[in-house]
């Protein structure tokens, strides 16, 4: 709130900008987390946890604070929207529990040419986006509600449905969104206000990254994330674009923000989509080798600098592979317990065991206990020291 006067002097809608500064582009981050094998890891879970609130919170704030209605009218509209969401979630759930014929028809034809579940999901999305438009709410709120309801109806998920949705989203809808967002940016306006562009990115890091890092640091779990992993989570959570586009579009529409300013803010959000995951990847990969410790070792024995750097990188790579193999082994064990393991899975399980034995051997050669070591110790010294 202390930044509101500054925004007012710049001719910017303070409330809209503050909302934009608290967002996380979770939908944009999900494919990045999957490609970098961060899903299911403590870091990935933390990003998803903070990112969910970083997307849902600004959507609700936008509906309440940027509405042209009075306070009680806004709450009444949101209450009606919530009631519709609850009804749409409860009816399919009851049909699922009772084994209704319609539910059986939908599931039995999900992977046929009828593609019933895919069509039902598309209908759900269109329905809630339409309801949002009728209630004069942002379409993002409707899409988010559709996703929540779909997860409530199918709590364990559907792998085939998720693959189809990812195909449509990642290969078509998301690229279209970025093209439309980029086309709406006034390049001359952005070039004319470089200070605002840089200031907005810096403020995103201060207002979004710093609180996430502090919250993770105050986490009282038995095994909190290490400091560089907390930095990694904070940087990923600073990625922001979709809600910035929605907030600035709404502010321009109601006349509380100029188009040139909106273009600058959207451009800053687009830069974070490239910059923050890159910085997060660097802190995740480089910091795991504890470069400060490596520098100290090199200062102690400068002639062995090549060996020190190589062994720090080698240990980090081995521990990374060890973690991936552990998760793969857990998945295969689950398949074995369910009795769904095929011949190919048995072969994969044997390969995983061999790989884990080889990694354990190499870790022992580097002076580490494979059973106790999950990350490179801060006081690690390569065995020749």
Secondary structure, 3 states (H helix, E strand, C coil): CCCHHHHHHCCCCHHHHHHHHCCCCHHHHHHHHHHCCCCCCHHHHHHHHHHHHHHHHHHHHHHHHCCCCCHHHHHHHHHHHHHHHHHHHHHHHHHHHHCCHHHHHHHHCCCCCCCHHHHHHHHHHHHHHHHHHHCCCCHHHHHHHHHHHHHHHCCCCCHHHHHHHHHHHHHHHHHHHHHHHHHCCCHHHHHHCHHHHHHHHHHHHHHHHHHHHHHHHCCCCCCCCCHHHHHHHHHHHCCCCHHHHHHHHHHHHCCCCCHHHHHHHHHHHHHHHHHHHHHHHHHHHHHHHCHHHHHHHHHHCHHHHHHHHHHHHHHHHHHHHHHHHHHHHHHHHHHHHHCCCCHHHHHHHHHHHHHHHHHHHHHHHCCCCCCCCCCCCCCCCCCCC
